[in-house]
Amino acid sequence: MEIGILTIVIAVLTVWYLGSSINTIIGKSGKLAEREFEEFELSQAERIKKSNIERSVRVQALVTEGTLSKEDLRKLLDLD
């Protein structure tokens, strides 16, 4: 009887100890994933902004030259 109770107590303490460690690991990995996602969002926003700037410069150059037709503009803006 005492061995059964001792086994149960040891099992409960082991689960409790490992559970707190696992929760700590999961919490830290969640924070790391959040930071990585924020970094990804920033890099995507930067890439999109840079692409928009480059595209507007090309459109401005074509407008200045007077060679921009509606079809050219649609192709340039990827509206096809």
C-alpha positions in Angstrom: 0.0 0.0 0.0 2.8 2.4 0.9 4.6 1.7 -2.3 1.5 2.5 -4.4 1.0 5.8 -2.6 4.7 6.6 -2.9 4.6 5.8 -6.6 1.6 8.0 -7.1 3.2 10.9 -5.2 6.4 10.5 -7.3 4.4 10.4 -10.5 2.4 13.5 -9.6 5.6 15.4 -8.6 7.3 14.4 -11.9 4.3 15.5 -14.0 4.1 18.8 -12.1 7.8 19.5 -12.5 7.9 18.6 -16.2 4.6 20.4 -16.8 6.1 23.7 -15.5 9.2 23.2 -17.7 7.1 22.4 -20.7 4.9 25.5 -20.1 8.1 27.7 -19.9 9.4 26.3 -23.1 6.1 26.8 -24.9 5.8 30.3 -23.6 9.3 31.2 -24.8 8.8 29.6 -28.2 5.5 31.6 -28.6 7.3 34.9 -27.9 10.1 33.9 -30.3 7.5 33.1 -33.0 5.7 36.4 -32.4 9.0 38.3 -32.9 9.8 36.4 -36.1 6.3 37.1 -37.5 6.7 40.8 -36.7 10.1 40.8 -38.5 8.4 39.0 -41.4 5.6 41.6 -41.5 8.2 44.5 -41.5 10.2 43.0 -44.3 7.1 42.4 -46.4 5.9 45.9 -45.8 9.4 47.2 -46.8 9.5 45.1 -49.9 6.0 46.3 -51.0 6.8 49.9 -50.3 10.0 49.7 -52.3 8.2 48.0 -55.2 5.6 50.8 -55.2 8.2 53.5 -55.2 10.1 51.8 -58.1 6.8 51.5 -60.0 5.8 55.1 -59.4 9.3 56.3 -60.6 8.9 54.2 -63.8 5.4 55.6 -64.4 6.6 59.2 -63.8 9.4 58.7 -66.3 6.9 57.4 -68.9 4.5 60.2 -68.3 7.3 62.7 -68.6 8.4 61.2 -71.9 4.8 61.2 -73.1 5.0 57.6 -74.2 2.5 56.1 -71.7 -0.6 54.6 -73.1 -3.5 53.0 -71.2 -2.3 49.6 -72.2 1.3 50.4 -71.1 0.0 51.6 -67.8 -2.1 48.5 -67.2 0.9 46.3 -68.0 3.2 48.4 -65.8 0.8 48.1 -62.9 0.2 44.4 -63.4 -3.5 44.9 -64.0 -3.8 42.4 -66.8 
